[in-house]
Amino acid sequence: MQLSISGHHLDITEAIKQHSIEKLSKIKHHFDHLININMILEVEKDVQKAEATIHVSGADLFAKAESDNLYASIDQMVNKLDSQIKKHKEKLNDHRKN
């Protein structure tokens, strides 16, 4: 799995990077066929944004979250991606059964 984290108007610190990796491991736990993840973290005035695109075999999944705390935005975004991964995995399993 390749992970690229970039920041717009902020520097990616080691703490932010570790937090992101730790949270994204939750997704990898549910679905092993991740190809790569592109994450963009952005700060605009008081709004902290986190967005990511995950390339998996058969689909590209995208999620975005905003809040006043960057760590909370990352957590919300990962939760959205996690639900999309579960849905994608269920589609694959349903397709194989039919």
mmCIF file as gemmi writes it, N, C-alpha and C atoms, coordinates in Angstrom:
data_model
loop_
_atom_site.group_PDB
_atom_site.id
_atom_site.type_symbol
_atom_site.label_atom_id
_atom_site.label_alt_id
_atom_site.label_comp_id
_atom_site.label_asym_id
_atom_site.label_entity_id
_atom_site.label_seq_id
_atom_site.pdbx_PDB_ins_code
_atom_site.Cartn_x
_atom_site.Cartn_y
_atom_site.Cartn_z
_atom_site.occupancy
_atom_site.B_iso_or_equiv
_atom_site.pdbx_formal_charge
_atom_site.auth_seq_id
_atom_site.auth_asym_id
_atom_site.pdbx_PDB_model_num
ATOM 1 N N . MET Axp A 1 ? 0.842 -1.178 0 1 0 ? 1 A 1
ATOM 2 C CA . MET Axp A 1 ? 0 0 0 1 0 ? 1 A 1
ATOM 3 C C . MET Axp A 1 ? 0.885 1.239 0 1 0 ? 1 A 1
ATOM 4 N N . GLN Axp A 2 ? 0.628 2.147 -0.929 1 0 ? 2 A 1
ATOM 5 C CA . GLN Axp A 2 ? 1.342 3.415 -0.963 1 0 ? 2 A 1
ATOM 6 C C . GLN Axp A 2 ? 0.474 4.48 -0.316 1 0 ? 2 A 1
ATOM 7 N N . LEU Axp A 3 ? 1.095 5.318 0.489 1 0 ? 3 A 1
ATOM 8 C CA . LEU Axp A 3 ? 0.388 6.411 1.138 1 0 ? 3 A 1
ATOM 9 C C . LEU Axp A 3 ? 1.122 7.701 0.845 1 0 ? 3 A 1
ATOM 10 N N . SER Axp A 4 ? 0.418 8.664 0.286 1 0 ? 4 A 1
ATOM 11 C CA . SER Axp A 4 ? 1.02 9.981 0.088 1 0 ? 4 A 1
ATOM 12 C C . SER Axp A 4 ? 0.155 11.01 0.797 1 0 ? 4 A 1
ATOM 13 N N . ILE Axp A 5 ? 0.782 11.786 1.648 1 0 ? 5 A 1
ATOM 14 C CA . ILE Axp A 5 ? 0.097 12.824 2.406 1 0 ? 5 A 1
ATOM 15 C C . ILE Axp A 5 ? 0.692 14.162 1.993 1 0 ? 5 A 1
ATOM 16 N N . SER Axp A 6 ? -0.155 15.066 1.556 1 0 ? 6 A 1
ATOM 17 C CA . SER Axp A 6 ? 0.317 16.401 1.21 1 0 ? 6 A 1
ATOM 18 C C . SER Axp A 6 ? -0.505 17.432 1.968 1 0 ? 6 A 1
ATOM 19 N N . GLY Axp A 7 ? 0.093 18.582 2.184 1 0 ? 7 A 1
ATOM 20 C CA . GLY Axp A 7 ? -0.571 19.636 2.94 1 0 ? 7 A 1
ATOM 21 C C . GLY Axp A 7 ? -0.666 20.91 2.129 1 0 ? 7 A 1
ATOM 22 N N . HIS Axp A 8 ? -1.827 21.55 2.187 1 0 ? 8 A 1
ATOM 23 C CA . HIS Axp A 8 ? -2.017 22.845 1.573 1 0 ? 8 A 1
ATOM 24 C C . HIS Axp A 8 ? -2.097 23.866 2.7 1 0 ? 8 A 1
ATOM 25 N N . HIS Axp A 9 ? -1.177 24.785 2.705 1 0 ? 9 A 1
ATOM 26 C CA . HIS Axp A 9 ? -1.102 25.836 3.721 1 0 ? 9 A 1
ATOM 27 C C . HIS Axp A 9 ? -0.782 25.289 5.111 1 0 ? 9 A 1
ATOM 28 N N . LEU Axp A 10 ? -0.146 24.15 5.175 1 0 ? 10 A 1
ATOM 29 C CA . LEU Axp A 10 ? 0.335 23.63 6.449 1 0 ? 10 A 1
ATOM 30 C C . LEU Axp A 10 ? 1.452 22.633 6.193 1 0 ? 10 A 1
ATOM 31 N N . ASP Axp A 11 ? 2.309 22.495 7.176 1 0 ? 11 A 1
ATOM 32 C CA . ASP Axp A 11 ? 3.385 21.506 7.111 1 0 ? 11 A 1
ATOM 33 C C . ASP Axp A 11 ? 2.893 20.218 7.749 1 0 ? 11 A 1
ATOM 34 N N . ILE Axp A 12 ? 3.204 19.103 7.108 1 0 ? 12 A 1
ATOM 35 C CA . ILE Axp A 12 ? 2.82 17.799 7.654 1 0 ? 12 A 1
ATOM 36 C C . ILE Axp A 12 ? 3.858 17.412 8.702 1 0 ? 12 A 1
ATOM 37 N N . THR Axp A 13 ? 3.441 17.424 9.954 1 0 ? 13 A 1
ATOM 38 C CA . THR Axp A 13 ? 4.357 17.053 11.026 1 0 ? 13 A 1
ATOM 39 C C . THR Axp A 13 ? 4.367 15.532 11.185 1 0 ? 13 A 1
ATOM 40 N N . GLU Axp A 14 ? 5.338 15.055 11.914 1 0 ? 14 A 1
ATOM 41 C CA . GLU Axp A 14 ? 5.433 13.613 12.164 1 0 ? 14 A 1
ATOM 42 C C . GLU Axp A 14 ? 4.217 13.119 12.944 1 0 ? 14 A 1
ATOM 43 N N . ALA Axp A 15 ? 3.698 13.937 13.862 1 0 ? 15 A 1
ATOM 44 C CA . ALA Axp A 15 ? 2.524 13.552 14.652 1 0 ? 15 A 1
ATOM 45 C C . ALA Axp A 15 ? 1.29 13.402 13.768 1 0 ? 15 A 1
ATOM 46 N N . ILE Axp A 16 ? 1.105 14.324 12.824 1 0 ? 16 A 1
ATOM 47 C CA . ILE Axp A 16 ? -0.028 14.237 11.906 1 0 ? 16 A 1
ATOM 48 C C . ILE Axp A 16 ? 0.112 12.994 11.031 1 0 ? 16 A 1
ATOM 49 N N . LYS Axp A 17 ? 1.318 12.752 10.553 1 0 ? 17 A 1
ATOM 50 C CA . LYS Axp A 17 ? 1.569 11.591 9.701 1 0 ? 17 A 1
ATOM 51 C C . LYS Axp A 17 ? 1.294 10.291 10.458 1 0 ? 17 A 1
ATOM 52 N N . GLN Axp A 18 ? 1.776 10.183 11.681 1 0 ? 18 A 1
ATOM 53 C CA . GLN Axp A 18 ? 1.557 8.975 12.476 1 0 ? 18 A 1
ATOM 54 C C . GLN Axp A 18 ? 0.078 8.766 12.78 1 0 ? 18 A 1
ATOM 55 N N . HIS Axp A 19 ? -0.626 9.858 13.106 1 0 ? 19 A 1
ATOM 56 C CA . HIS Axp A 19 ? -2.061 9.764 13.385 1 0 ? 19 A 1
ATOM 57 C C . HIS Axp A 19 ? -2.812 9.259 12.154 1 0 ? 19 A 1
ATOM 58 N N . SER Axp A 20 ? -2.449 9.778 10.987 1 0 ? 20 A 1
ATOM 59 C CA . SER Axp A 20 ? -3.096 9.366 9.741 1 0 ? 20 A 1
ATOM 60 C C . SER Axp A 20 ? -2.839 7.893 9.448 1 0 ? 20 A 1
ATOM 61 N N . ILE Axp A 21 ? -1.599 7.462 9.59 1 0 ? 21 A 1
ATOM 62 C CA . ILE Axp A 21 ? -1.243 6.064 9.336 1 0 ? 21 A 1
ATOM 63 C C . ILE Axp A 21 ? -1.98 5.141 10.297 1 0 ? 21 A 1
ATOM 64 N N . GLU Axp A 22 ? -2.045 5.547 11.559 1 0 ? 22 A 1
ATOM 65 C CA . GLU Axp A 22 ? -2.728 4.739 12.57 1 0 ? 22 A 1
ATOM 66 C C . GLU Axp A 22 ? -4.21 4.592 12.234 1 0 ? 22 A 1
ATOM 67 N N . LYS Axp A 23 ? -4.843 5.676 11.82 1 0 ? 23 A 1
ATOM 68 C CA . LYS Axp A 23 ? -6.268 5.631 11.496 1 0 ? 23 A 1
ATOM 69 C C . LYS Axp A 23 ? -6.526 4.856 10.199 1 0 ? 23 A 1
ATOM 70 N N . LEU Axp A 24 ? -5.64 5.017 9.218 1 0 ? 24 A 1
ATOM 71 C CA . LEU Axp A 24 ? -5.834 4.326 7.942 1 0 ? 24 A 1
ATOM 72 C C . LEU Axp A 24 ? -5.574 2.828 8.053 1 0 ? 24 A 1
ATOM 73 N N . SER Axp A 25 ? -4.85 2.41 9.078 1 0 ? 25 A 1
ATOM 74 C CA . SER Axp A 25 ? -4.645 0.975 9.272 1 0 ? 25 A 1
ATOM 75 C C . SER Axp A 25 ? -5.968 0.273 9.582 1 0 ? 25 A 1
ATOM 76 N N . LYS Axp A 26 ? -6.925 1.029 10.125 1 0 ? 26 A 1
ATOM 77 C CA . LYS Axp A 26 ? -8.271 0.5 10.386 1 0 ? 26 A 1
ATOM 78 C C . LYS Axp A 26 ? -8.927 0.07 9.074 1 0 ? 26 A 1
ATOM 79 N N . ILE Axp A 27 ? -8.721 0.871 8.031 1 0 ? 27 A 1
ATOM 80 C CA . ILE Axp A 27 ? -9.282 0.543 6.722 1 0 ? 27 A 1
ATOM 81 C C . ILE Axp A 27 ? -8.595 -0.688 6.148 1 0 ? 27 A 1
ATOM 82 N N . LYS Axp A 28 ? -7.285 -0.736 6.262 1 0 ? 28 A 1
ATOM 83 C CA . LYS Axp A 28 ? -6.523 -1.877 5.743 1 0 ? 28 A 1
ATOM 84 C C . LYS Axp A 28 ? -6.941 -3.17 6.439 1 0 ? 28 A 1
ATOM 85 N N . HIS Axp A 29 ? -7.359 -3.057 7.698 1 0 ? 29 A 1
ATOM 86 C CA . HIS Axp A 29 ? -7.831 -4.216 8.447 1 0 ? 29 A 1
ATOM 87 C C . HIS Axp A 29 ? -9.079 -4.813 7.787 1 0 ? 29 A 1
ATOM 88 N N . HIS Axp A 30 ? -9.944 -3.957 7.227 1 0 ? 30 A 1
ATOM 89 C CA . HIS Axp A 30 ? -11.182 -4.433 6.61 1 0 ? 30 A 1
ATOM 90 C C . HIS Axp A 30 ? -10.996 -4.906 5.173 1 0 ? 30 A 1
ATOM 91 N N . PHE Axp A 31 ? -10.006 -4.327 4.483 1 0 ? 31 A 1
ATOM 92 C CA . PHE Axp A 31 ? -9.866 -4.615 3.058 1 0 ? 31 A 1
ATOM 93 C C . PHE Axp A 31 ? -8.394 -4.588 2.704 1 0 ? 31 A 1
ATOM 94 N N . ASP Axp A 32 ? -7.846 -5.723 2.281 1 0 ? 32 A 1
ATOM 95 C CA . ASP Axp A 32 ? -6.414 -5.851 2.033 1 0 ? 32 A 1
ATOM 96 C C . ASP Axp A 32 ? -5.968 -5.368 0.659 1 0 ? 32 A 1
ATOM 97 N N . HIS Axp A 33 ? -6.883 -5.212 -0.274 1 0 ? 33 A 1
ATOM 98 C CA . HIS Axp A 33 ? -6.498 -4.93 -1.655 1 0 ? 33 A 1
ATOM 99 C C . HIS Axp A 33 ? -6.393 -3.434 -1.959 1 0 ? 33 A 1
ATOM 100 N N . LEU Axp A 34 ? -5.834 -2.662 -1.04 1 0 ? 34 A 1
ATOM 101 C CA . LEU Axp A 34 ? -5.621 -1.236 -1.271 1 0 ? 34 A 1
ATOM 102 C C . LEU Axp A 34 ? -4.404 -1.062 -2.161 1 0 ? 34 A 1
ATOM 103 N N . ILE Axp A 35 ? -4.535 -0.252 -3.194 1 0 ? 35 A 1
ATOM 104 C CA . ILE Axp A 35 ? -3.407 -0.002 -4.082 1 0 ? 35 A 1
ATOM 105 C C . ILE Axp A 35 ? -2.641 1.222 -3.602 1 0 ? 35 A 1
ATOM 106 N N . ASN Axp A 36 ? -3.337 2.358 -3.519 1 0 ? 36 A 1
ATOM 107 C CA . ASN Axp A 36 ? -2.682 3.529 -2.937 1 0 ? 36 A 1
ATOM 108 C C . ASN Axp A 36 ? -3.704 4.503 -2.372 1 0 ? 36 A 1
ATOM 109 N N . ILE Axp A 37 ? -3.218 5.367 -1.5 1 0 ? 37 A 1
ATOM 110 C CA . ILE Axp A 37 ? -4.054 6.362 -0.836 1 0 ? 37 A 1
ATOM 111 C C . ILE Axp A 37 ? -3.391 7.721 -1.022 1 0 ? 37 A 1
ATOM 112 N N . ASN Axp A 38 ? -4.15 8.678 -1.54 1 0 ? 38 A 1
ATOM 113 C CA . ASN Axp A 38 ? -3.687 10.05 -1.658 1 0 ? 38 A 1
ATOM 114 C C . ASN Axp A 38 ? -4.486 10.895 -0.679 1 0 ? 38 A 1
ATOM 115 N N . MET Axp A 39 ? -3.81 11.469 0.295 1 0 ? 39 A 1
ATOM 116 C CA . MET Axp A 39 ? -4.481 12.263 1.311 1 0 ? 39 A 1
ATOM 117 C C . MET Axp A 39 ? -4.012 13.713 1.209 1 0 ? 39 A 1
ATOM 118 N N . ILE Axp A 40 ? -4.959 14.634 1.259 1 0 ? 40 A 1
ATOM 119 C CA . ILE Axp A 40 ? -4.641 16.057 1.23 1 0 ? 40 A 1
ATOM 120 C C . ILE Axp A 40 ? -5.236 16.693 2.481 1 0 ? 40 A 1
ATOM 121 N N . LEU Axp A 41 ? -4.377 17.346 3.235 1 0 ? 41 A 1
ATOM 122 C CA . LEU Axp A 41 ? -4.798 18.069 4.437 1 0 ? 41 A 1
ATOM 123 C C . LEU Axp A 41 ? -4.668 19.558 4.144 1 0 ? 41 A 1
ATOM 124 N N . GLU Axp A 42 ? -5.672 20.324 4.542 1 0 ? 42 A 1
ATOM 125 C CA . GLU Axp A 42 ? -5.703 21.723 4.167 1 0 ? 42 A 1
ATOM 126 C C . GLU Axp A 42 ? -6.243 22.569 5.309 1 0 ? 42 A 1
ATOM 127 N N . VAL Axp A 43 ? -5.704 23.78 5.429 1 0 ? 43 A 1
ATOM 128 C CA . VAL Axp A 43 ? -6.174 24.74 6.421 1 0 ? 43 A 1
ATOM 129 C C . VAL Axp A 43 ? -6.637 25.993 5.696 1 0 ? 43 A 1
ATOM 130 N N . GLU Axp A 44 ? -7.885 26.391 5.938 1 0 ? 44 A 1
ATOM 131 C CA . GLU Axp A 44 ? -8.424 27.64 5.405 1 0 ? 44 A 1
ATOM 132 C C . GLU Axp A 44 ? -9.069 28.391 6.556 1 0 ? 44 A 1
ATOM 133 N N . LYS Axp A 45 ? -8.448 29.459 6.983 1 0 ? 45 A 1
ATOM 134 C CA . LYS Axp A 45 ? -8.905 30.267 8.118 1 0 ? 45 A 1
ATOM 135 C C . LYS Axp A 45 ? -9.126 29.363 9.327 1 0 ? 45 A 1
ATOM 136 N N . ASP Axp A 46 ? -10.376 29.189 9.768 1 0 ? 46 A 1
ATOM 137 C CA . ASP Axp A 46 ? -10.655 28.373 10.952 1 0 ? 46 A 1
ATOM 138 C C . ASP Axp A 46 ? -11.076 26.952 10.604 1 0 ? 46 A 1
ATOM 139 N N . VAL Axp A 47 ? -11.107 26.623 9.32 1 0 ? 47 A 1
ATOM 140 C CA . VAL Axp A 47 ? -11.598 25.314 8.883 1 0 ? 47 A 1
ATOM 141 C C . VAL Axp A 47 ? -10.415 24.412 8.536 1 0 ? 47 A 1
ATOM 142 N N . GLN Axp A 48 ? -10.39 23.234 9.145 1 0 ? 48 A 1
ATOM 143 C CA . GLN Axp A 48 ? -9.369 22.223 8.871 1 0 ? 48 A 1
ATOM 144 C C . GLN Axp A 48 ? -10.025 21.145 8.008 1 0 ? 48 A 1
ATOM 145 N N . LYS Axp A 49 ? -9.468 20.901 6.835 1 0 ? 49 A 1
ATOM 146 C CA . LYS Axp A 49 ? -10.066 19.945 5.898 1 0 ? 49 A 1
ATOM 147 C C . LYS Axp A 49 ? -9.146 18.743 5.706 1 0 ? 49 A 1
ATOM 148 N N . ALA Axp A 50 ? -9.759 17.596 5.569 1 0 ? 50 A 1
ATOM 149 C CA . ALA Axp A 50 ? -9.024 16.372 5.244 1 0 ? 50 A 1
ATOM 150 C C . ALA Axp A 50 ? -9.793 15.675 4.133 1 0 ? 50 A 1
ATOM 151 N N . GLU Axp A 51 ? -9.082 15.306 3.077 1 0 ? 51 A 1
ATOM 152 C CA . GLU Axp A 51 ? -9.722 14.554 2.006 1 0 ? 51 A 1
ATOM 153 C C . GLU Axp A 51 ? -8.759 13.492 1.514 1 0 ? 51 A 1
ATOM 154 N N . ALA Axp A 52 ? -9.334 12.404 1.025 1 0 ? 52 A 1
ATOM 155 C CA . ALA Axp A 52 ? -8.496 11.304 0.561 1 0 ? 52 A 1
ATOM 156 C C . ALA Axp A 52 ? -9.188 10.558 -0.567 1 0 ? 52 A 1
ATOM 157 N N . THR Axp A 53 ? -8.362 10.051 -1.454 1 0 ? 53 A 1
ATOM 158 C CA . THR Axp A 53 ? -8.818 9.176 -2.52 1 0 ? 53 A 1
ATOM 159 C C . THR Axp A 53 ? -8.095 7.852 -2.354 1 0 ? 53 A 1
ATOM 160 N N . ILE Axp A 54 ? -8.86 6.776 -2.334 1 0 ? 54 A 1
ATOM 161 C CA . ILE Axp A 54 ? -8.289 5.443 -2.202 1 0 ? 54 A 1
ATOM 162 C C . ILE Axp A 54 ? -8.516 4.704 -3.517 1 0 ? 54 A 1
ATOM 163 N N . HIS Axp A 55 ? -7.461 4.173 -4.064 1 0 ? 55 A 1
ATOM 164 C CA . HIS Axp A 55 ? -7.549 3.353 -5.271 1 0 ? 55 A 1
ATOM 165 C C . HIS Axp A 55 ? -7.511 1.896 -4.818 1 0 ? 55 A 1
ATOM 166 N N . VAL Axp A 56 ? -8.606 1.205 -5.032 1 0 ? 56 A 1
ATOM 167 C CA . VAL Axp A 56 ? -8.673 -0.22 -4.716 1 0 ? 56 A 1
ATOM 168 C C . VAL Axp A 56 ? -8.94 -0.953 -6.022 1 0 ? 56 A 1
ATOM 169 N N . SER Axp A 57 ? -8.764 -2.246 -5.996 1 0 ? 57 A 1
ATOM 170 C CA . SER Axp A 57 ? -9.024 -3.008 -7.216 1 0 ? 57 A 1
ATOM 171 C C . SER Axp A 57 ? -10.514 -2.904 -7.557 1 0 ? 57 A 1
ATOM 172 N N . GLY Axp A 58 ? -10.801 -2.261 -8.673 1 0 ? 58 A 1
ATOM 173 C CA . GLY Axp A 58 ? -12.184 -2.161 -9.122 1 0 ? 58 A 1
ATOM 174 C C . GLY Axp A 58 ? -12.883 -0.862 -8.802 1 0 ? 58 A 1
ATOM 175 N N . ALA Axp A 59 ? -12.276 0.058 -8.054 1 0 ? 59 A 1
ATOM 176 C CA . ALA Axp A 59 ? -12.976 1.299 -7.706 1 0 ? 59 A 1
ATOM 177 C C . ALA Axp A 59 ? -12.008 2.343 -7.165 1 0 ? 59 A 1
ATOM 178 N N . ASP Axp A 60 ? -12.449 3.583 -7.239 1 0 ? 60 A 1
ATOM 179 C CA . ASP Axp A 60 ? -11.771 4.69 -6.579 1 0 ? 60 A 1
ATOM 180 C C . ASP Axp A 60 ? -12.759 5.279 -5.589 1 0 ? 60 A 1
ATOM 181 N N . LEU Axp A 61 ? -12.351 5.38 -4.347 1 0 ? 61 A 1
ATOM 182 C CA . LEU Axp A 61 ? -13.234 5.882 -3.297 1 0 ? 61 A 1
ATOM 183 C C . LEU Axp A 61 ? -12.714 7.234 -2.806 1 0 ? 61 A 1
ATOM 184 N N . PHE Axp A 62 ? -13.628 8.164 -2.552 1 0 ? 62 A 1
ATOM 185 C CA . PHE Axp A 62 ? -13.244 9.506 -2.134 1 0 ? 62 A 1
ATOM 186 C C . PHE Axp A 62 ? -14.055 9.906 -0.915 1 0 ? 62 A 1
ATOM 187 N N . ALA Axp A 63 ? -13.398 10.59 0.031 1 0 ? 63 A 1
ATOM 188 C CA . ALA Axp A 63 ? -14.094 11.12 1.2 1 0 ? 63 A 1
ATOM 189 C C . ALA Axp A 63 ? -13.453 12.435 1.597 1 0 ? 63 A 1
ATOM 190 N N . LYS Axp A 64 ? -14.275 13.299 2.19 1 0 ? 64 A 1
ATOM 191 C CA . LYS Axp A 64 ? -13.813 14.618 2.607 1 0 ? 64 A 1
ATOM 192 C C . LYS Axp A 64 ? -14.498 14.967 3.919 1 0 ? 64 A 1
ATOM 193 N N . ALA Axp A 65 ? -13.765 15.596 4.816 1 0 ? 65 A 1
ATOM 194 C CA . ALA Axp A 65 ? -14.349 16.019 6.088 1 0 ? 65 A 1
ATOM 195 C C . ALA Axp A 65 ? -13.756 17.364 6.493 1 0 ? 65 A 1
ATOM 196 N N . GLU Axp A 66 ? -14.558 18.164 7.176 1 0 ? 66 A 1
ATOM 197 C CA . GLU Axp A 66 ? -14.121 19.469 7.651 1 0 ? 66 A 1
ATOM 198 C C . GLU Axp A 66 ? -14.533 19.634 9.104 1 0 ? 66 A 1
ATOM 199 N N . SER Axp A 67 ? -13.677 20.282 9.873 1 0 ? 67 A 1
ATOM 200 C CA . SER Axp A 67 ? -14.016 20.644 11.25 1 0 ? 67 A 1
ATOM 201 C C . SER Axp A 67 ? -13.043 21.719 11.701 1 0 ? 67 A 1
ATOM 202 N N . ASP Axp A 68 ? -13.119 22.091 12.974 1 0 ? 68 A 1
ATOM 203 C CA . ASP Axp A 68 ? -12.195 23.102 13.492 1 0 ? 68 A 1
ATOM 204 C C . ASP Axp A 68 ? -10.919 22.478 14.042 1 0 ? 68 A 1
ATOM 205 N N . ASN Axp A 69 ? -10.836 21.135 14.002 1 0 ? 69 A 1
ATOM 206 C CA . ASN Axp A 69 ? -9.668 20.418 14.503 1 0 ? 69 A 1
ATOM 207 C C . ASN Axp A 69 ? -9.202 19.458 13.409 1 0 ? 69 A 1
ATOM 208 N N . LEU Axp A 70 ? -7.926 19.51 13.058 1 0 ? 70 A 1
ATOM 209 C CA . LEU Axp A 70 ? -7.404 18.669 11.978 1 0 ? 70 A 1
ATOM 210 C C . LEU Axp A 70 ? -7.511 17.185 12.309 1 0 ? 70 A 1
ATOM 211 N N . TYR Axp A 71 ? -7.227 16.818 13.56 1 0 ? 71 A 1
ATOM 212 C CA . TYR Axp A 71 ? -7.303 15.402 13.948 1 0 ? 71 A 1
ATOM 213 C C . TYR Axp A 71 ? -8.745 14.888 13.87 1 0 ? 71 A 1
ATOM 214 N N . ALA Axp A 72 ? -9.7 15.726 14.248 1 0 ? 72 A 1
ATOM 215 C CA . ALA Axp A 72 ? -11.11 15.338 14.15 1 0 ? 72 A 1
ATOM 216 C C . ALA Axp A 72 ? -11.516 15.177 12.688 1 0 ? 72 A 1
ATOM 217 N N . SER Axp A 73 ? -11.009 16.059 11.826 1 0 ? 73 A 1
ATOM 218 C CA . SER Axp A 73 ? -11.302 15.951 10.391 1 0 ? 73 A 1
ATOM 219 C C . SER Axp A 73 ? -10.754 14.648 9.825 1 0 ? 73 A 1
ATOM 220 N N . ILE Axp A 74 ? -9.526 14.298 10.218 1 0 ? 74 A 1
ATOM 221 C CA . ILE Axp A 74 ? -8.929 13.038 9.756 1 0 ? 74 A 1
ATOM 222 C C . ILE Axp A 74 ? -9.77 11.854 10.231 1 0 ? 74 A 1
ATOM 223 N N . ASP Axp A 75 ? -10.195 11.879 11.49 1 0 ? 75 A 1
ATOM 224 C CA . ASP Axp A 75 ? -11.01 10.786 12.031 1 0 ? 75 A 1
ATOM 225 C C . ASP Axp A 75 ? -12.327 10.646 11.277 1 0 ? 75 A 1
ATOM 226 N N . GLN Axp A 76 ? -12.998 11.78 11.017 1 0 ? 76 A 1
ATOM 227 C CA . GLN Axp A 76 ? -14.278 11.741 10.301 1 0 ? 76 A 1
ATOM 228 C C . GLN Axp A 76 ? -14.093 11.217 8.884 1 0 ? 76 A 1
ATOM 229 N N . MET Axp A 77 ? -13.038 11.675 8.221 1 0 ? 77 A 1
ATOM 230 C CA . MET Axp A 77 ? -12.767 11.242 6.856 1 0 ? 77 A 1
ATOM 231 C C . MET Axp A 77 ? -12.495 9.738 6.806 1 0 ? 77 A 1
ATOM 232 N N . VAL Axp A 78 ? -11.708 9.24 7.744 1 0 ? 78 A 1
ATOM 233 C CA . VAL Axp A 78 ? -11.399 7.803 7.782 1 0 ? 78 A 1
ATOM 234 C C . VAL Axp A 78 ? -12.662 6.993 8.046 1 0 ? 78 A 1
ATOM 235 N N . ASN Axp A 79 ? -13.554 7.49 8.904 1 0 ? 79 A 1
ATOM 236 C CA . ASN Axp A 79 ? -14.809 6.779 9.151 1 0 ? 79 A 1
ATOM 237 C C . ASN Axp A 79 ? -15.656 6.695 7.884 1 0 ? 79 A 1
ATOM 238 N N . LYS Axp A 80 ? -15.69 7.779 7.104 1 0 ? 80 A 1
ATOM 239 C CA . LYS Axp A 80 ? -16.426 7.765 5.845 1 0 ? 80 A 1
ATOM 240 C C . LYS Axp A 80 ? -15.81 6.762 4.871 1 0 ? 80 A 1
ATOM 241 N N . LEU Axp A 81 ? -14.48 6.778 4.777 1 0 ? 81 A 1
ATOM 242 C CA . LEU Axp A 81 ? -13.803 5.831 3.887 1 0 ? 81 A 1
ATOM 243 C C . LEU Axp A 81 ? -14.033 4.395 4.336 1 0 ? 81 A 1
ATOM 244 N N . ASP Axp A 82 ? -14.031 4.186 5.636 1 0 ? 82 A 1
ATOM 245 C CA . ASP Axp A 82 ? -14.228 2.843 6.17 1 0 ? 82 A 1
ATOM 246 C C . ASP Axp A 82 ? -15.597 2.299 5.769 1 0 ? 82 A 1
ATOM 247 N N . SER Axp A 83 ? -16.631 3.134 5.866 1 0 ? 83 A 1
ATOM 248 C CA . SER Axp A 83 ? -17.965 2.667 5.47 1 0 ? 83 A 1
ATOM 249 C C . SER Axp A 83 ? -18.03 2.411 3.968 1 0 ? 83 A 1
ATOM 250 N N . GLN Axp A 84 ? -17.323 3.226 3.17 1 0 ? 84 A 1
ATOM 251 C CA . GLN Axp A 84 ? -17.295 2.989 1.726 1 0 ? 84 A 1
ATOM 252 C C . GLN Axp A 84 ? -16.563 1.688 1.387 1 0 ? 84 A 1
ATOM 253 N N . ILE Axp A 85 ? -15.478 1.424 2.105 1 0 ? 85 A 1
ATOM 254 C CA . ILE Axp A 85 ? -14.724 0.177 1.894 1 0 ? 85 A 1
ATOM 255 C C . ILE Axp A 85 ? -15.595 -1.027 2.23 1 0 ? 85 A 1
ATOM 256 N N . LYS Axp A 86 ? -16.323 -0.954 3.342 1 0 ? 86 A 1
ATOM 257 C CA . LYS Axp A 86 ? -17.202 -2.064 3.724 1 0 ? 86 A 1
ATOM 258 C C . LYS Axp A 86 ? -18.264 -2.3 2.652 1 0 ? 86 A 1
ATOM 259 N N . LYS Axp A 87 ? -18.838 -1.205 2.136 1 0 ? 87 A 1
ATOM 260 C CA . LYS Axp A 87 ? -19.861 -1.323 1.1 1 0 ? 87 A 1
ATOM 261 C C . LYS Axp A 87 ? -19.269 -1.928 -0.17 1 0 ? 87 A 1
ATOM 262 N N . HIS Axp A 88 ? -18.068 -1.484 -0.547 1 0 ? 88 A 1
ATOM 263 C CA . HIS Axp A 88 ? -17.39 -2.024 -1.727 1 0 ? 88 A 1
ATOM 264 C C . HIS Axp A 88 ? -17.098 -3.521 -1.552 1 0 ? 88 A 1
ATOM 265 N N . LYS Axp A 89 ? -16.656 -3.882 -0.371 1 0 ? 89 A 1
ATOM 266 C CA . LYS Axp A 89 ? -16.346 -5.287 -0.091 1 0 ? 89 A 1
ATOM 267 C C . LYS Axp A 89 ? -17.617 -6.148 -0.161 1 0 ? 89 A 1
ATOM 268 N N . GLU Axp A 90 ? -18.723 -5.619 0.358 1 0 ? 90 A 1
ATOM 269 C CA . GLU Axp A 90 ? -19.99 -6.353 0.282 1 0 ? 90 A 1
ATOM 270 C C . GLU Axp A 90 ? -20.43 -6.532 -1.164 1 0 ? 90 A 1
ATOM 271 N N . LYS Axp A 91 ? -20.235 -5.504 -1.996 1 0 ? 91 A 1
ATOM 272 C CA . LYS Axp A 91 ? -20.587 -5.622 -3.415 1 0 ? 91 A 1
ATOM 273 C C . LYS Axp A 91 ? -19.765 -6.716 -4.082 1 0 ? 91 A 1
ATOM 274 N N . LEU Axp A 92 ? -18.461 -6.749 -3.779 1 0 ? 92 A 1
ATOM 275 C CA . LEU Axp A 92 ? -17.606 -7.783 -4.361 1 0 ? 92 A 1
ATOM 276 C C . LEU Axp A 92 ? -18.038 -9.174 -3.926 1 0 ? 92 A 1
ATOM 277 N N . ASN Axp A 93 ? -18.355 -9.326 -2.646 1 0 ? 93 A 1
ATOM 278 C CA . ASN Axp A 93 ? -18.771 -10.633 -2.138 1 0 ? 93 A 1
ATOM 279 C C . ASN Axp A 93 ? -20.124 -11.048 -2.709 1 0 ? 93 A 1
ATOM 280 N N . ASP Axp A 94 ? -21.055 -10.1 -2.869 1 0 ? 94 A 1
ATOM 281 C CA . ASP Axp A 94 ? -22.357 -10.419 -3.456 1 0 ? 94 A 1
ATOM 282 C C . ASP Axp A 94 ? -22.203 -10.833 -4.916 1 0 ? 94 A 1
ATOM 283 N N . HIS Axp A 95 ? -21.307 -10.155 -5.609 1 0 ? 95 A 1
ATOM 284 C CA . HIS Axp A 95 ? -21.065 -10.471 -7.024 1 0 ? 95 A 1
ATOM 285 C C . HIS Axp A 95 ? -20.491 -11.894 -7.166 1 0 ? 95 A 1
ATOM 286 N N . ARG Axp A 96 ? -19.61 -12.263 -6.262 1 0 ? 96 A 1
ATOM 287 C CA . ARG Axp A 96 ? -18.992 -13.592 -6.34 1 0 ? 96 A 1
ATOM 288 C C . ARG Axp A 96 ? -20.005 -14.698 -6.037 1 0 ? 96 A 1
ATOM 289 N N . LYS Axp A 97 ? -20.993 -14.413 -5.175 1 0 ? 97 A 1
ATOM 290 C CA . LYS Axp A 97 ? -21.972 -15.425 -4.813 1 0 ? 97 A 1
ATOM 291 C C . LYS Axp A 97 ? -22.953 -15.683 -5.957 1 0 ? 97 A 1
ATOM 292 N N . ASN Axp A 98 ? -23.178 -14.656 -6.783 1 0 ? 98 A 1
ATOM 293 C CA . ASN Axp A 98 ? -24.15 -14.822 -7.877 1 0 ? 98 A 1
ATOM 294 C C . ASN Axp A 98 ? -23.55 -15.395 -9.078 1 0 ? 98 A 1
